[in-house]
Amino acid sequence: MTTICVPPMEAEPWPTLGPGVVAKMEADLVFGPGDLLGEPYRLNGEQKGLIYRLYEVHPRCSCWGTRRCLEAHRRRPGPRRFKRAGISLRKGLMKTELMAAIAYVELAPESPVRCVSWWKPRGGEWEPEGGPVTDPYIPLLATSEEQVERLAFGALYEMISRGRCARDFDIGLERIMRLTGDGVCEPVSTAPNQRDGARTTFQGIDESHRLTLPNQKAAVQTMLNNIPKRPLADPWTCETTTSYAPGQGSVAQDTMDLAVEIVDGRSVNPQFFFFHRQASKEHDLKTQAGLRAAVIEATGDDAMAWSDVEGIVAIANDPKTDMNYWCRVWLNQATGVMGRAFSFDRWQELSRSGEEIAAGRLVTLGFDGARTGDSTALVATDVESGLQQVVGFWENSQNSKDWKTPEDEVLAAVEHAFAQWEVWRMYADPPYWESELARWAGEHGDKVVIAYRTNRWSLFARALQAYANAISEGAVTNDGHVGMARHVGNGVRVYTTARGDQGEYLWIIQKERADSPLKIDAAVAGCLSWQARLDAVASGVLDVPEKWHGIFIPEDEDNEGGDLIE
């Protein structure tokens, strides 16, 4: 079984409040929406083990009982071991319910969730005694109204309102409060300013693989920075997720990276706990036995009782199933979305962070964008070296329908590029910017190609293939701009009815869905800039290897290309 546990289980277990916490959960709560709705909440062996680890406390110090020690530990006799925790398990293992149950015990007025004293059973060792949090504040992160209802807060609402503990709370759809008014749990948005200043005692981040946008990641960082504000409450953060998709730069990927750095000895964080289980890559997923064994391994022994292994395998047998997605959610493996246009990992390898194109160099420019709702980018390519630099990047990071590209900044960036370098050509996708492109063409002549339309699929598909080849072969490098890297990783291949020279179907790049918050505009701008660079080389401006040459396709040639293949 492939697991990561940080820190690993020691031979001598730490003191823990876990048994009392588990007992409180199972005594008060019921299962939320699903087949077990309303039945008494029960944790399996693995879940109990996780609770035991999450509620480990520092041992009773050897000087306990002296006047100095009693003063030092008057309010915190056994502080929590972990301030930040992450749990990564496959889909369907009730992670959301576990998060809701933790939120409940952190909120409940009589919960043994903080060490308040020590006691010693006859003939035994000193054990921590738990008590509740004073005036708890518990935010549960949600990115939309839909997530409020179906993620941790929605589960908590059902688990409390249907349980015997309901009488202790004022229960609402927007917050759950102790009847005494001195404690509240609520769903919160991913607006970072909204979270700044919160005096948190516990906070939950569910489905962190979905948190990919800059404002979402900023909100999580703000929440983490709120934790030290109430040291006497011993606050902490818990994150639950299914494995991330590489290239999206999600919070889940950042957390996994931290765990791996600790395992490798490249980072140290004694207050961090992380548990991840996935199927190993050794299973032959082309066979029924291999599929079944992989699902069983990713599930774990304790969850097999309620897992429909055969049903999960049947999904994999459907020829329309995206197996990359299936492996990510059911095997908990970090796999990309099927049909990614470019290799995000290779793009990162080609990063030359902070490197810039020197003034006066011969460059080509690529421009793609929108007026409202989407994002816009301007990318330069050094013709000789192949280094790409982001000149302008305007991203609708909150995916707001009201967002507008700042026109003045775009105009200034274009003028700066023409002043800074010797521009051979600027290739631009004209929709929404026709008047500005016409203006630039009037000022700079034939250096501005204003009709490089990305909806002319045969033309665009060949440019995309050339860009993908350049990334694969290392012909193109980049300045390490994180926004462009994200856009390069987001692009999905969509095949057309147009055929290439060898009879193969040509593909273009699109977002994974029309309303996706995962933007691709900088990748398109990079592609147009690279195509202009290839055309510059083909025109004879430089002596470089022939395999890197492009083929210039005149604007008036018929390159419509056909329809998309659904």
MARTORFI-184052 format. One record per residue: residue in three letters; x negated, z negated, y negated of N, C-alpha, C in turn. Coordinates in steps of 0.2 Angstrom, whole numbers, plus 5000, padded with zeros to 4 digits. Last residue first. Layout:
% residues N
ALAXZYXZYXZY
...
***
This chain:
% residues 566
GLU508651574920508951514920508851484927
ILE507451664911507751654918507951584918
LEU507851744896507651684899507851684906
ASP507651924894508051864894507651804897
GLY506452034885506952014890507251944889
GLY505452074876505252044882505852024887
GLU505052134863505652084864505552044870
ASN504152214857503952154862504452104863
ASP503652364851504252324854503952274859
GLU502652354837502652364844503252334846
ASP502452304824502952354825503052374832
GLU501252224824501952194823502552244825
PRO500152254837500352274831501152244830
ILE499052154845499752184846500052194840
PHE497452134851497852134845498552174846
ILE496952034863497152104862497652104856
GLY495351944863496151954864496252024863
HIS493951884873494251934868495051934869
TRP493351814882493751774877494051824872
LYS492651904890493251874893493651834888
GLU491551944882492151984882492751954885
PRO490751814872490851844878491551884878
VAL490451874855490551824859490751854866
ASP489951914840489751934846489851874851
LEU491251944828490751904831490551934837
VAL492152044823491851994818491251954821
GLY492852124831492152134830491852094825
SER494152114835494052164829493252174828
ALA494052014844494152084846494052134841
VAL494051904835493451924839493451994842
ALA495251914830494751914825494051934829
ASP496051884841496151954838495551964833
LEU495751754843495551804848495551874845
ARG496251704832495551694833495351744838
ALA497551724834497251754828496551754829
GLN497751634845497851704846497551744840
TRP497451514838497051534844497151614845
SER498651504830497951504827497451534832
LEU499651504840499551554835498851564832
CYS499251374846499251444850499251504845
GLY499451284836498751294839498751364843
ALA500851304834500351314829499651324831
VAL501251254846501351324845500951344839
ALA500751114845500551164851500651234849
ALA501551074834500851084834500551124839
ASP502851074840502751124835501951134834
ILE503451004850502951044852502651084847
LYS504150834853504050894849503450934852
LEU505350744860504650764861504550834858
PRO506650714859506250694853505550714854
SER507850854863507250804865506850784859
ASP508850934863508850874858508350834860
ALA508551034872508651054865508550994861
ARG507150984883507851004882507951004874
GLU505751004883506050994889506850994889
LYS505351144872505451074873505851064880
GLN504451284878505051254875504951174875
ILE503551434880503551364879504151334875
ILE503651564892503551544885503651464885
TRP502951674905503351614902503151604895
LEU503251824915502951784909503351724907
TYR503151864932503551844926503151804921
GLU501951994937502151924937502651904931
GLY501452114937502152114939502352044939
GLN500252114931500252114938500952104941
ASP500552114917500252174920500252174927
GLY502152034917501552044915501252104918
ARG503952054912503352054917502652064914
ALA505351954907504852004905504251994911
THR506251864910506251914914505751974912
THR505351704909505751754906505851814911
TYR505251524911505051594913505551644910
VAL504551394902505151424904505051494905
ARG503551244902503551324903504351344905
VAL503451124889503751144896503751224896
GLY502451014879502751084880502951094888
ASN501850894878502550894878502850964880
GLY500450904876500750874882501450884883
VAL500450954863500150994868500450974875
HIS500950844856501350904856501150954862
ARG499950754858500550734861500950794861
ALA498950814851498850804858499450794861
MET499450814838499350874841499350864849
GLY499350674836499950704836499950774839
VAL497950644837498350614842499050654842
HIS496550744836497250724832497750704837
GLY495350794840495650734843496250704839
ASP495050924837494750874833495050804835
ASN494551024851495051004846494750944843
THR494051184858494051114858494451094852
VAL494151324870494451284864494351214864
ALA493551344882493451384876493651354870
GLY493951284894493551244889493251284883
GLU494751334903494051354903493651314898
SER496051284899495751274906494951284906
ILE496151334886496051254887495751244894
ALA496151464888495651444884495551364885
ASN497351474896496651494899496151464895
ALA498251444886498151404892497551414895
TYR498051554877497951484875497851434881
ALA498451654885497851654883497551584881
GLN499851614887499451624893498651624891
LEU500251634873500251564877499851564883
ALA500151764871499751724867499651654871
ARG501051814881500351834882499951784877
ALA502251764875502051744882501251754883
PHE502351834863502251754863501951734869
LEU502651964867502051944863501851874863
SER503851934875503251964878502551954874
TRP504651874865504451834871503851864874
ARG504951834851504751904854504351884860
ASN505051714845505551734849505551804852
THR503951694837503851664844504551684848
ARG503351824827503951784829503851764836
TYR502451854815502251834822502851794825
ALA502551904802503051924807502851904814
ILE501551884793502151844792502751854798
VAL499951864792500451904796501051864797
VAL498851864779499451824781499951874785
LYS497951954775497751894779498251854782
ASP498452044767498552054774498252004778
GLY498751934753498752004756498752004764
HIS498851824746498251824751498251894754
GLU499951824739499351794736498751814740
GLY500951884747500851914741500151884738
ALA500851794758500651864759500551894752
TRP501451684751500751674753500451744755
ARG502751734749502351714743501651714745
ALA503151754762503151804758502651794752
LEU503151614766502751664769502651724765
GLU504251574758503551544757503051594760
SER505251644763505151654756504451624755
GLU505351594777505251664775504951674768
TRP505451484784504951484779504851554776
TYR506451504794506551444789506051444784
PRO505451604804506051564803506051504799
PRO504051644806504351654800505051614799
ASP502551584812503251604814503751594808
ALA501051664807501551614806502151634809
TYR499251674806499851694810500351634809
MET498151724795498551664796499151694800
ARG496451774797497151784797497551724798
TRP495251724790495251794793496051814793
VAL494751634777495251644782495251714784
GLU493451524774493651604773494151614779
TRP494051374767493751414772493851484770
GLN494651304756494151274760493751324764
ALA495751384751495151364747494551344750
PHE496551394762496251454759495751444755
ALA496851254763496551294769496251354766
HIS497551224751496851194753496551234758
GLU498651304753498251324748497551284749
VAL499251224764499051304765498551324759
ALA499451104758498951104764498751184765
ALA500351134748499751104746499251114752
LEU501451164756501151214751500451194749
VAL501751044762501551104766501151154762
GLU502050964751501450944755501251004759
ASP503251024747502651024742501951004746
GLU504051004758503851064756503251064752
PRO504250894770504050894763503750954761
THR505650924781504950934780504750934772
LYS506850794783506650854780505850864779
TRP508050714793507350724791507250794788
ASP509250694798509250694791508550714788
LYS509150674811509450734809509450744802
SER507650604818508250594813508550664811
ASN506650564826507050614828507750614824
GLN505550494820506150454822506750504825
SER504650584817504450544822505050494824
ASN504450734813505050694813505050644818
GLU502850764806503250754812503950714811
TRP501750864800502350834798502850824803
PHE500150904797500550884802501150844800
GLY498851014793499450984791499850964797
VAL497651044800497651044793498251004790
VAL496851004814497451004811497350994804
GLN495651114821495751064817496451064814
GLN494751174835495351174831495451114827
LEU493351274838493551204837494251214833
GLY492651394841493351384845493651314843
SER491551444834491451384839492151374844
GLU491951554826491351554830491351504836
VAL493251524820493151584824492551584829
ASP494051374821493451404819493251464823
THR495751364816495251374822494651404819
ALA496951254810496451304809496051304815
VAL498751234809498151214813497651274811
LEU500151144804499651194802499051184805
ALA501851104808501151094809500751154806
THR503351014809502951064806502251054807
SER504850964818504250954815503851014813
ASP506650944814506050954819505450934815
GLY507550914803507650894810507150894815
THR507151054793507550994794507550974802
ARG506351164793506451134787506751064788
ALA504951194805505651194803505751154796
GLY503551284811503851224809504651234808
ASP501851334812502551334815502851274812
PHE500351434810500851394806501551394810
GLY498651444811499251454814499751404811
LEU497151534805497651484804498251504808
THR495351554807496051574808496551524807
VAL493851554798494351524802494951564802
LEU492151544794492751594795493251564800
ARG491751404782491751444789492251494789
GLY491851334770491551404770491551444777
ALA491551174777491851214772491451284772
ALA491751144795491351144789491651194784
ILE492951064804492651124802492351124796
GLU492550904811492950944807492551014806
GLU492850764822492450824821492850874816
GLY493650664827493350664820492950724818
SER493350694844493650654839493350654832
ARG493550814852492950804848493150754842
SER494250844868494350814861493650804858
LEU494350894880494050934875494050914868
GLU495050794887494350804889493950844883
GLN496250814882495950754880495150764882
TRP496550934889496550934881496150874879
ARG496650894902496050934900495950944892
ASP497750814901497150784903496550824901
PHE498750914898498550864893497950824895
SER498751074901498551014904498350964899
PHE500351164896499651154896499451084899
ALA501651164901501351224899500551224899
ARG502351094915502051084909501651144907
GLY503051104927503051164923502751144916
MET503650944929503451004932503551064927
VAL502850814921503450854922503250914924
GLY501550714930501850754924502550784926
THR501550554937501550634938501850664932
ALA501150414944501050444937501050524938
GLN502350354955501750384954501750424947
ASN503450304961503150264956502450294954
LEU504250364970503650344972503250304967
TRP505350394961505550364968504850344971
VAL504850444949505350394949505450354956
ARG503850534953503750484947504250424948
CYS504350614962503750574964503650514959
TRP505250674955505450634961504950594962
TYR504550744945504950694943505150654949
ASN503850834954503450794950503950734948
MET504950904960504650854964504150814960
ASP506550934956505850934952505450884956
THR507551024967507250954965506650964961
LYS508051134973508051134966507751064963
PRO508051104987507551154984507551154976
ASP508150944993508450994989507951044986
ASN507350844998507450905002507850964998
ALA507350744989506750784989506850844993
ILE508650694993508550724986507950764986
ALA508350645005508750705005508750734998
VAL507650535002507250585005507650655005
ILE508650454997508150474992507750534995
GLY509350435009509650465003509150494998
GLU508550365017508750435019509050465013
VAL508450245009507850285010508050355012
ASP509250145000509450205004508850255005
SER508949975001508750034999508950095003
TRP509249845004509749875000509549944998
ALA508149805012508749795014509349835011
MET506949835006507149885010507849875012
ALA506349744997506849784995507149835000
ASP505249685005505749645002506449685000
ASP504349795007504749765012505349725010
GLY504249934996504049864998504549835003
THR504350064990504950014990504749944991
ALA503250134993503450124986503950074985
GLU503450145007502850115004502950094997
ILE504650215008504550145011503950115008
VAL504250345003504750305000504750225002
ALA503250375012503050365005503550325002
ALA503950395024503450345024503250325016
ARG504750505020505050435022504550385021
LEU503850605019504250585013504550515014
GLY503250605031502850595026503250565020
ALA504350645039504050585041503550565035
GLN504550775034505150725033504750655034
THR503250855025503550835031504050775030
LYS502650865013502950925015503350915022
LEU501950755009502650765007503050825009
ASP500950655017501150735017501850735015
HIS500150525009500750555013500850625012
GLU499150485000498950515007499550545011
LYS499350424988499350504988499250534995
SER500450284990499850314990499850394990
ALA501750224980501550254986500850284985
GLN501550074970501750144971501550174978
ARG501649944959501649964966501850034966
HIS500949824948501149894949501149914956
PHE500949694936501049714943501249784944
PHE500049594925500249664927500349674934
PHE499649484912499849494919500149564920
PHE498549414900498949474902499049474910
GLN497649324895498349304894498849364896
PRO496349364897496649314902497349304901
ASN495749514895496249484892496549434897
VAL494449624893494649564896495249534892
SER493749784899494149744895494349674898
ARG493049844909492949864903493349824897
GLY493349804923492849764919492749794912
ASP494349874929493649904929493149864926
VAL495449794926495149794933494449824934
ILE495549824913495349754915495049754922
GLU495849954913495249934910495049864912
VAL497049944920496549984923495849964920
ALA497849884910497749854916497149884920
LEU497749974899497449914898497349874905
ASP498450084906497750094904497450024903
MET499750024907499350034913498650044911
THR500050024893500049954897499649964903
ASP500050154890499650114886499550044890
GLN501150194898500450224899499950184896
ALA502250124892502050114899501350134900
VAL502250194879502050124879501850104887
SER501650364882502150314881501850244881
GLY501050494881500850434877501250384876
GLN501350604888501850584883501650524879
GLY500350614898500350664892500850644887
PRO501150574913500550584909500650634903
ALA502550474913502350544914501750554910
TYR502550304921502550354915502350424917
SER503550214933502850244931503050304925
THR504750104926504550154931503950184928
THR504649934919504650014918504550044925
THR504649794908504749824914504849904914
GLU503749664900503949744900504049764907
CYS503849524890503849554897504149624896
THR503049404880503349464880503349494888
TRP503249234873502849284877503349354877
PRO502849074865503249134866502849184870
ASP502848924863502448964869502749034870
ALA503348854853503848884858503448914863
LEU502148834845502448774849503048794854
PRO501948954839501548934845501748874849
ARG502649074833502949004835502548974841
LYS501849184830502149154825502449084826
PRO501349264840500949204838501249164833
ILE502249374841502249324846501849264844
ASN502249484832502649424831502549364835
ASN501449584838501149544833501649484831
LEU502449634847501849604850501549554844
MET503249704837503549644841502949604844
THR502349794832502549744828502849684832
GLN502249874844501649834841501849784836
VAL503549924845503249874850502649834848
ALA503549994833504049944834503749894839
ALA502650094836502550054831502949984831
LYS503250164846502650124848502450074842
GLN504350214839504450174845503850124846
ASN503650294830504050244827504250194833
PRO503050394839502650344835503050284832
LEU503850394855503850424848503450374844
THR504050344868503450384867503350404859
LEU504750254879504550244872503950284871
ARG505050264892505350314888505150304880
HIS504250174899504050244899504450294895
SER504950054897504450074892504150144893
GLU506149994902506050064903505550084897
ASP506249854891506449884897506349964897
ILE505549714885505449794883505649824890
GLY505949564878505949604883505949674881
GLN505349404872505549474870505449524876
PHE505449244866505349284872505649354869
THR505349194853505149154858505049194865
THR505049264836505249274843504949214848
ARG505449284822505149224825505349214832
ALA505149434813505549394818505149344821
GLY504249514805504549444803504949404808
ASP504849664810504349634806504649564804
ARG505949744814505649694818505149644815
GLN506149834804506649784806506449734810
ASN505049914804505149864799505649814800
PRO505149994816504649934816504749884810
ALA506550024825506350034818505849974817
THR507150024837506450034837506250054830
SER508349884838508149954837507349954837
VAL508849754850508549774843508349844844
PRO510149644856509749704856509449724850
GLU509849464857510149524854509749584855
CYS510149294858509849354861510249414858
VAL509849134851510249194851509849244855
GLY510248964846509849014850510249074851
ASP511048864840510348864839509948904844
GLY512448864843512148904837511448904836
THR513048804853512748754848512448794842
LEU513248904861513848884858513648834852
ARG512049034860512248964862512848944858
MET512549204860512249144856512449084860
ILE512249374860512449324864512049254861
ARG512749524852512249464852512649414857
GLU513549634853512949644849512549584849
LEU514649594860514349654862513649664858
GLY514549414864514749474860514349534862
ILE514849244868514649314870514949374867
ASP514349094866514749144862514449214864
PHE514048994881513849044876514449074872
ASP514448914891513948884887513748934881
ARG515348974899515648924895515148904890
ALA514549054908514849084902515149034897
CYS514049014920513748994914514049014907
ARG514649074930514949004928514548984922
GLY514849244926514549194929514849124927
ARG515249354918515549344924515349284928
SER514349344907515149334906515449324912
ILE513049364912513249294910514049294909
MET513049484917512849434922513049364919
GLU513549564906513949564912513749504917
TYR512449544897513149534895513549524901
LEU511349594905511349514903512149504901
ALA511549724905511549694911511649614910
GLY511449754891512049764894512149724901
PHE510149714889510649674886511349694889
ALA509449814898509349744899509949704896
LEU510449954898509849924899509949844899
ARG511750004894511550014901510849984903
GLU511949974881512449964885512249964893
VAL510850014874511049944873511549924879
GLN510750144877510250104880510550034880
GLU511750194868511850204875511350154879
GLU511150174856511750134858511850134865
SER509350164858509950194856510550154858
THR508250094862508150144858508750184855
ALA507949914863508449974865508250024860
LEU507349754867507249824864507649874867
LEU507949604864507849654869507849724867
PRO507449454857507549524856507449564862
ILE507749294855507649334861507849414859
TYR507449134850507649204848507349254852
PRO507948964853507549024855507849084851
ASP507848814849508048874845507748934847
THR506748764861507048744856507248804851
VAL506848804879506548814872507048794867
PRO506948664891507148724888506748744881
GLY505748614904506248604899506448664895
GLY504848564919505048614914505648584910
GLU503348494924504148484924504348524918
PRO502048524936502348534929503148524929
GLU501348404947501748464946502048464939
TRP499948344955500248344949500648404948
GLU500148334973499748344967500248344961
GLY500648184984500648254982500148264976
GLY501048054987500548094991500448164990
ARG502448074978502048024982501648064987
PRO502248184964502648164970502148124974
LYS502048174948501648174954502048144959
TRP502348274933502448214937502148224944
TRP502148304915501948314922502148254926
SER503148404903502748344905502548354912
VAL503548524899503648474894503348404897
CYS503348694900503148634903503248574898
ARG504848794900504248774896504048704899
VAL505948814908505548874906504848854902
PRO507148764914506548734915505948784914
SER508648754903508148794908507448764908
GLU509848724896509548684900509148724906
PRO510248834887510148764884509748714889
ALA509548994889510048944892509748874889
LEU508549094886509049074881509449014883
GLU507749104897507449094891507949064885
VAL508749144907508449074907508049054901
TYR509049274901509549214902509249144902
ALA507849344902508149334896508649274896
ILE507849344916507249314913507549294906
ALA508949424919508949364921508349314918
ALA508549544913509149514910509149444913
MET507449584921507349574914507949534911
LEU508249604933507649544933507549534926
GLU508949714930509349644931508849584931
THR507949804929508349784923508749724924
LYS507449814942507049784936507449764930
MET508049854954508349804950507949774945
LEU507549964960507349904962507549844958
GLY507750104955508250074960508050004962
LYS506150174954506850174952507250134957
ARG504650064956505050124957505750114955
LEU503849964944504149974951504550034951
SER502849864935503049934936503249944943
ILE502849744922503049754929503249834930
GLY501849644912502149714913502249714921
ALA501649524899501749544906502049604907
ARG500849404889501049474889501049494897
LYS500449274890500849294884501149364885
PHE500149164904500249234902500649244896
ARG500249024905499549064906499649134903
ARG500948904894500948964898500348994899
PRO500248734893500448794890500548854895
GLY500748584895500548634900500748704897
PRO501148514884500748474889500448524894
ARG501348524869501248574873500848544879
ARG501548404861502048454861501948514866
ARG500448324864501048294863501648344863
HIS499148354867499648384871500348364870
ALA498448284858498248354858498848384862
GLU498848154861499048174854498948254854
LEU498348134874499148134873499348164866
CYS497048144871497348194875498048194874
ARG496848024864496648084861496948144865
ARG497247924873497547934867497447994864
THR497347984890496947954885497347964878
GLY498148064899498247994898497847954893
TRP497048184905497648164904497748084904
CYS495748234908495748184903496548154901
SER496048354915495748294919495748224914
CYS497548434912496848424911496648354914
ARG498548524922498548464919497748444918
PRO498348704921498348644924498348584920
HIS499448824913498848794913498848724916
VAL500748904923500548864917499848834918
GLU501749034928501148994929500948964922
TYR502849124927502949054924502349014926
LEU502449244933502549244926502649174923
ARG502349194947501749214943501849214935
TYR503649174950503149114950502549134946
ILE504249304948504449244943503949184944
LEU503549364958503449384952503649334947
GLY504149294969503449294968503249314961
LYS505449334968505349264967504549264966
GLN505349474971505549454964505349384963
GLU504949464984504449494979504649474972
GLY506149414990505449374990504949404985
ASN507549434979507149444985506449404985
LEU508749334971508149374971507849374977
ARG510449344967509949324972509349364971
TYR512049294960511349334959510849304964
PRO513549314968513049274966512349304965
GLU514549464962514249414967513649374965
GLY514749544951515149484952514949434957
LEU514249694960514549664954514949604955
LEU513549764969513649684970513949654964
ASP513549894965513949874971514049804972
GLY513749874947513449904953513849884959
PRO513349764934513649824936513349854942
GLY512649604940512949654935513249714938
PHE512749454949512549524948512949564943
VAL512749304940513049344945512749414944
LEU511949134938512149204936512449244942
ASP511649004941512149014935512349094935
ALA510848994952511448944951511948974946
GLU509849084950510349094956510949044955
MET509149034939509449104939510049104944
LYS508748904943509248914938509548984938
ALA507848944954508448904955509048904950
VAL506849004946507249044951507949004953
VAL506448894939506748954935507148994940
GLY505948804949506548784945506848844941
PRO504848894954505448864958506048844954
GLY504048914942504448964945504948944949
LEU503148844935503848824934504248864938
THR501548814943502048854940502748824940
PRO499748804944500448764943500948814941
TRP498948934954499048894948499748854948
PRO498248924970498748944966498748904959
GLU496748974976497048914974497648924969
ALA496549104977496549064983496949004982
GLU497449204966496949164968497049124974
MET498049374964498249304967497549264969
PRO497249464950497449454957497649384959
PRO498049464934497449454938497649444945
VAL498549614941498049584936498349524933
CYS498649724953498949654951498349624947
ILE499249874960498749844955499049774953
THR499349954976499549904971499049894966
THR499750044989499350054983499650004978
MET499650005006500050005000499650004994
***
